[in-house]
């Protein structure tokens, strides 16, 4: 077995257990909502029309968007009730996946109950059965196979959609998929897909066993399927029952540098005696909010991101003054402690192919503005909606012919292949030099400074052992070493894992 597969399989048990927890919880909650509603809807065509229309509308919303929508919604609810509701992790994933599971269960349950032969119901009435007795002894048993078919469909959909819950901080097999996509480690992607598919198929087969037992009135089959599902859920729940006081959670955004820095932080905390868990693939707003609420303990952000996204600042300040104001603001507003800058900057930088820079005399963003109407623009998935892009447009008259968003994994190849003509690259990314791209200068200072900064959750700011373990990282990482570490993960062939790159980076810290 190769090292890549060993790395992937080592993470599967914990992520599979979390995937089972969130999927089963969402499926059970959807059943609790749908089954009583289906009974009502089967007796009222108007209720059925409204319920099925709403469920169908929810189904048209992409799963990722549904997860994202619950983040600001829960933040607002938490603010109204004075806190206590987490917009990170399990709860937003549970609510989104529950809504995603409603339609197949509701539609099949309504169809099954409404499709019971009227003659059978009349016979039940003739026997003097009450409505409750008729439902329990006649309608429910006859509709059960159809209802179970809907539950099976919902289970497969929910298990598949649960891989997206990584984006809101809920661990799942999607952690492997997202990490593999960002670092071009296709073994991780394959492992995440295979185990997610295996889980969906296994659950579908077990629910099919229960459906068969109900249809053929063989209780032993139904109970056997239910018992196996219950046993699997119990095994998946055991980690929740084991409380550990020394566990810390390291957060990371969704690109290679963040995966590397998270492993670097984690290795130092493990050496200090902590047990480390990782929450990867998080968006900028989600990860900072999670830190301020104590759902994660530490992560690396960038001064420009905090300045523009969190502080809503658009003015330009010198680096030292910006860092000082950020430290004061995070502490005063959220209790978040900025331990310090790591020593390198990873700012947004506009990159073009060397031949275009040479042939079209492109050196600065002013030069780019002159040619922009003929250029296709490629960005990461956030940039076009970030305030930095508006700041650039306010200062430089840049208007591209087209603009397309990519995962960072595919953004650099898109520029190299000619799919786009300029990209919003990251200045510490090793793929810039590896591809011979040219970074255009920003003479008017439109893009703010992006110093990498180490942020600690409020509860960790006073943990002396925690702080002592991470203090040596401040000011110790050069941009050259960060680029080299990034490139070893991102390059084609002879790739390193983020953990291996983190070990190299740790061995080459600046004294």
Secondary structure as UniProt FT lines:
FT   HELIX           3..43
FT   HELIX           45..60
FT   HELIX           63..81
FT   HELIX           90..114
FT   HELIX           118..126
FT   TURN            127..128
FT   HELIX           131..134
FT   HELIX           135..139
FT   HELIX           140..161
FT   HELIX           162..168
FT   HELIX           174..183
FT   HELIX           186..215
FT   TURN            216..217
FT   HELIX           219..241
FT   TURN            245..246
FT   STRAND          247..253
FT   HELIX           256..271
FT   TURN            272..273
FT   STRAND          275..282
FT   HELIX           284..292
FT   TURN            293..294
FT   STRAND          298..302
FT   HELIX           303..305
FT   HELIX           306..310
FT   HELIX           319..334
FT   STRAND          337..345
FT   STRAND          348..352
FT   HELIX           354..359
FT   TURN            360..361
FT   HELIX           365..371
FT   HELIX           372..374
FT   STRAND          376..380
FT   TURN            381..382
FT   HELIX           383..385
FT   HELIX           387..395
FT   STRAND          402..406
FT   HELIX           408..417
FT   STRAND          422..426
FT   TURN            427..428
FT   HELIX           431..434
FT   TURN            435..436
FT   STRAND          438..439
FT   TURN            443..444
FT   STRAND          451..456
FT   HELIX           458..460
FT   TURN            461..462
FT   HELIX           464..471
FT   TURN            472..475
FT   HELIX           479..490
FT   HELIX           498..507
//
